[in-house]
Amino acid sequence: MPRSGWTITLVVTLVIVLVGCGMKSEEDIVEDLRAQSNENSYRSHATMSVQSGSEQHQYDIEVWYQPPHYYRVALKNAAQDVTQIILRNDEGVFVLTPQDDKHFRFQSNWPDAHGQPYLYQTLVQSIVEDDNREFEKADDSYIFNVAANYKQNQALKRQQIQLNKDYEPERMAILDADGEPLVEVEFDKFEMGANFDSDAFDMERNMKDWGEETAEALATDGEEETSEKNDVGGLTPSYIPEGTQLESEFKVAGDKGEGVLFRYGGDKPFTLLQQPATQTVPATAAAVGEPVHLSYAVGVLLELGDQKQLNWTYDGVDFQLKGALTEEELVQVAESIENQSTK
């Protein structure tokens, strides 16, 4: 055979081998991801580690998604053994704490404006939208280094996202300015085209599905501890914005016991209310808000004119933080309350 014939045969063979091995260029992968839409349902499971100061928090996370906008995200805090659920359906968005028979309902386009590292849509969007992305191949995986866009925490600068050859998520890490990981997510299950029951995203079902056995055990524990946890002594934040100081403290009576209200004045005044947890949080379907991830709980951020209000429940206490603060400042104050000594 002529040399030219051998050359053509060799080139064709190499092309076939490369295609057969599933090797794709960065441009091909990005175009494939760009072509994907929210038309496919999926179910995923992952573990997430969040570094907050010297503390590290571990979460077990299960995500259900069904188009066009149905989400169920169950987050279990490993240390506290508490599960909270972020639920989105036609009625709105809910933050559920089933073991406390507690729910908060509001209106939101979450997660469209607030991406989350455990959501497949967020990872794909982060890759596609960063024209300055860095790309490398490792064994049977594709690794992207892209900008982090999480406005609740400006310390998060970059993120590394690893997908397998089928574009399924394997792991991701969000890094600070020094390249140190602050959030890490490891995926161990991802099922595209998952099927769900017709009421899988119903609020009542998700409250009831907590399980009768667990509910009975928690109810028994609650009966034993009610008298001990009836009143709230009050926790003060270790972080307050510059030019702001504690001005007053008031005892607040409530159906579940006595709480406390702290008033902070100065350049950025705010109030911090703490009361024994109740089953429901007053809110209407017209309330506009967003779920907010603290390192130890899931809260709800409400927009109230020129002020913002952050509500969350932790260790049997309802917290309400309200003031003319930025979202990042509210989160910093709330984060600093954990592990503070009772006042």
N, C-alpha and C positions, 0 to 999 in steps of 0.2 A: 504494500500500500504506500502511496506517496506520502512524504513527510507532512504535507498540508492536510492530508486526510487524517493522519494520526493526531495532529494538533486539534482539529475540529472535534474529533472523537473524545479527546482528553478534556476539552473545555466543556462539552456537553455532559460528560460523566461527572465532572466536578460540580456543575450546576445542579444536576439531579441529586448528588450526594448532599449538597448544602440545603436544598429544599427539603429533602427527605429528613434531614436532621432537625428541621424546624427552626433554623437560624434566621433571624430577621434583623433588619437594621433599625436604628432608633426611629427613623422617619416612618418606617412601616408600622412599628409598634404604636407610635403616637397617633397615626392615622386610624389604626384599628380601634384604639381607645376612644378617639374623637367620634368615631362612627357609632360607638355604643351609646345607648340612651337609657332612660329609666324604664324601658318597656319590659325588662326581665326581672322577675321576682328573684329573691335569694334569701338564704339562711346562712348565718355565719356564727362562729364561736371563737373567742379570743381571750387572752389574759392581758391586762394592762397594768403597767407599773407607773406610778406618778410620784416624782420626787418633789417634796415640798420642804424646803430648808433641809434640816437633818433627818426629816421623817420621809419614809417611803410607804406609799399606799398601794395595795394590790386589789385589782378588780377582776372578777370573772364576768365576761360580757357576752350576751347572746343577742343577735340582731335578726329580726324578721323584717323583710321589705316586700311589699306588694304594690305594683303600680296602680294608680298614678301617684299616690301620696300617702300610703299607709305604712306606718313604722311602729315597731314594737322593739324597744331596746331595754333589756333587763340587765341591770348592773348590780352585782353582789360585792359588797365590801367585805373582803376576806377577814379582816381583823374584827369588825363589828358584827359579822354574820347578819348583815342587813341588806335586803334586796329592794331596790327602787326601780321603777319602770317608767320610761318615757314613751308615751303612746300618742300617735297621731292618727285620727280618723276623720270622718266627715263632720263630727261635732266640735272638733278643735284639737288642741294639744293638752295632754294631761301629764302631770308628774304624780305617780302613784307610789305610796309606801304601804303595800298590802298588809304587812304584819301589824301596822298601827291602824288599819282600816281608814287610811288617810289619802285624800286626793286633792289636787289643785288643778283647776281647769282654766284655760285661757285661749285666746286666738293668736295664731302665729303661723308664719310660713316655714318654721323650723323643719328641716335643717338647711334650707336653701341659702339663708344668709349667714348661718353659723355652722360651718363644716365641723365634723368631728373625726378624729383619727381612726376610729373603729368603724366608720361607714365607708363602704366601697365607693360610693359616689364621690365622696370627698377626696379619696386617694386618686381616683381617675382624673377628677377636675384639677387637682394640684399639679399633676403631671402635664396635662394637656395645655394648661394656661400659662405655664412658665416657659417662655421662649429661651431663657438662659439656663435651662435644666442641664445637669450633668448626667451622663449615662454610661453604664458599664455592664458587661455580661459576666456572670459567675456561675459556672457549672450549668445547671438547667434553669437559671433564674435571670431576671432582668432587674437591675438596681438603678433607681433614679434618685438624684440629689436635687431637691427643688426648694423654692422659697416656702416658708411657713407663713400662713395667713390666719392666725388665731387672735382676734382682736381682744379677747379677754385677758391675754397674757402677752405683752409686747416683748418679753424676754425670750420667747420662742422664735428663733430666727430661721433655721433650716430644718428640713426633714428628709430622711432617707426612706424610700419606699421600695420594697422588694416584692416582685410578682413572679409567679412561675411561668412556664411557656404558654400556658392557657390563659394568662393574664389574671389568675386568681391571686389574691393577696396572701403573702407568707409572713411578712413582718414589716413594721415601720418604726421609726424613731424620730422624735422631735428634739432638736438640739438647741442649746443656747449659743451665745456669741462666741464662747470658747470651744464649741464643738462637743460639749458634754451633754449626754442624753438626759432630758427632763421627763419625757414621756416615752414609753416603749410599749408596743403592742405586738403580741405574737399570736398569729392565727393558726388554729389547729383544725378548723373545719370551714369549708365554704362550698355551698351547694347552689349553683345557678339553676333557675327554673323551678324553685321549690314550690310545693303546693301547701296551702293553709286552709284550715276550716273556715267556714263562712263568718264565724264570730270571733276569729282569732284576734282581731283588733278592737273588739268591744271592751269598753271600760269595765262593765260589771263582770264579765267573764274573767278578766285579768285580776280583778280584786278577789274573786272567789277561788281562782285556780291556785291561790297560795297554798291550799291544802288544809283539810280539816284537822289532820293530826298536828301540824305545825301551829295552826290557829289555836287549838285547844291548849297546847303546851304554853304558848305565849300568853293566853288568857289567864292560865294558872299562875304563871310568873308575875303577871301584872297585878293579880289579886294580892299576892304576897308582898309586892313592893309598893303598892299604891300609897300607903301611909308614909313611907320613907321618901317618896319622890313628889309629894303633893305640892311643895313649895319650891321655888327657884331662887337660889341665892344671888345669881348674877355673875356672868363672866365678862371681863373687860378685855378689849383687843390690845395686843402688844404693838400693833401698828395703827397710827392715826396720821392723816395728812398734815404736812407742815403748816404751822400757824393755827392749829386746831387743838382745843383742850377740853377736858371734862368739866362741865359747869354744874350739873346737878344730877341727883339720883332720886327716883320716886318708887315707892312700892305700889303695885298695881294688883287689884283684886280681880279674880276670875273664877269661872265655874269650876275649873280643875285645881284651883289653888292660887297662891299668891305669886306674882311675878315681879319684875323690876324693869324700870325704864330709865336708861341713861341718856342725858342730853349733852351733846358736845357743841361748843360754840367756837367762834373765830372765823378764819378765812373760809373754811369749808364745813359749815355746821351740819350735823346729822343726829339722828336719834337711833338708839338700839334698844329694842323691846324684846324681852325674854319671858316666856310664860310656859307653864306646863302644857305639853302637847295635847291638842284636841284632834278629833277625828277628821274634821274638814277645815279648810281654810276659806274664809269668805272671799268669794270672787264671782264675777258674772261672766257669761259667755262673751260679753263685749270687751272684757279686759284683754289688753294686748301685752304680750310678754314673750320671753324666751327662756328655755331651760339653761341653767348655768351650772357647769361642773366645778364644784369645789373639790379639793383633794380628798375630802372625807364625806361628802354628801352631794346630792343634786338639789339645787335650788331653783327658784323662779324669779326672773328679773322682770319687773313691770315698769312701763314708762308712764309717769304721772306728771304731764306738763313739763316744767323745767326741773323736776325732781325724778329720781329713780328709787325704786323700792326692791329690795332683795329679801325673799322669804325662803327659809329652809328649816328642816327639822333634824335634830341630832341628839341622840341619847335621851330621848323623852322630853326634849325642850323645843318649843317653837321659837324661832328667831325672826325678827323683822328689822331690817336695816334700811333706813330711809333718809335721803338727803340730796343736796345738789352736788353729787359726786359723779365722777366718770364711772363707767362700768368696771374698768380696771381697778380703780380705787376701792369700789365696793367689794370687789373680790379680794383685794389685799387685806382690807379690814376683816372680812369674814374669815379668810384663811388664818389670820393671826389669832382668832378667838379660840381655835382648837388647842387643847392641852393647857389653857391658861388656868391659873388657880382661881377658885371661887372667891369673889370679892367679899 
